């Protein structure tokens, strides 16, 4: 194996480890159970947001350099900071980090110690997180190197056995729009958001291996991303299929209860124990990484006024409090924010790929703010927040019934602005929004 191939595999496995926070495995089985015979359609939607968009985010960062703040600054510098702060808080103390603790408690602790108090557990969990975050150690790297293959192999065994010996039959779908439901469920992985924050780390890692040419860096990043998405696709697709065969389980089960029940039925108590331990360690290392990333970002943003140590402690305390709400409650709390923020990030990343054709900041602003406005409308309608006429306006937009009302207006606004500005240029009119 030559050096370049080896580097691609190493970085690809690292990407897989970063994206596959163990909490993500709770979503495909429930989606598969609800989709039933439409599992292929639903998991395709899920893979687009849970796997495809993270890859696009990594490629965007590799191509344009920097991170989400750099991409967002194409709108304006303040927007770049605001969007990065919101995303960092989402993948940090408000959603993703608390979910790691809650997932560990529900999957790795509660089934074996039913009387364990969630508050006590969360204190222990985040004390360990702070121990390693405030005093970085190679132990976590070593655990990660062993853990990622162990978790992947454990899941692969469960998936293969579940395919060979299905635990039930696949029944009719329980959801009206399988693809759209899968697409939005993929938001919950938060991987596309994480990609725009962590992508710079991947690029730096590749450069540290001796690759200096921009094209080489971008090429290796893309190939490593393909390695990662193949692994993610296999795991997510397999888990969704297992969920589709779990027709004998109650639809009222929580996400964690369903995956634990499927695992126990396929491999017995031993499999349940192995999965619980692997998930617990994966969540712990993910939480440590995200806490450190949050501390570094806000310390840098405030130019040291908020110290790394202070931000890490604050992140752990906030995460500890929120984690006691439980996985399903955290997921419910995350949904409206993700419905708003995901289209904005998607639009921002995609419009950056057209950067050489866009000469004015106003195009970025128009595209991104259109996506933002319509996504907010979707949340208002979805949560029955009374604003006269907004439901009719939203329903009139193309793809609204699929949950993608923002797509066409965003494209149209971008096209109109580019055409208008080009016309002004041809007429010799000054335009003051040049980049």
Secondary structure as UniProt FT lines:
FT   HELIX           3..19
FT   HELIX           22..24
FT   HELIX           25..35
FT   HELIX           36..38
FT   HELIX           39..47
FT   HELIX           48..52
FT   HELIX           53..64
FT   HELIX           68..72
FT   TURN            73..75
FT   HELIX           77..89
FT   HELIX           90..94
FT   HELIX           96..104
FT   HELIX           105..109
FT   TURN            110..112
FT   TURN            114..115
FT   HELIX           118..134
FT   HELIX           138..164
FT   HELIX           178..185
FT   HELIX           186..189
FT   HELIX           191..208
FT   TURN            209..210
FT   HELIX           214..244
FT   TURN            247..248
FT   TURN            251..252
FT   HELIX           255..301
FT   TURN            302..304
FT   HELIX           308..323
FT   TURN            324..325
FT   HELIX           327..352
FT   TURN            353..354
FT   HELIX           355..357
FT   HELIX           361..382
FT   TURN            383..384
FT   TURN            388..389
FT   HELIX           390..395
FT   TURN            398..399
FT   HELIX           400..402
FT   HELIX           405..426
FT   TURN            427..428
//
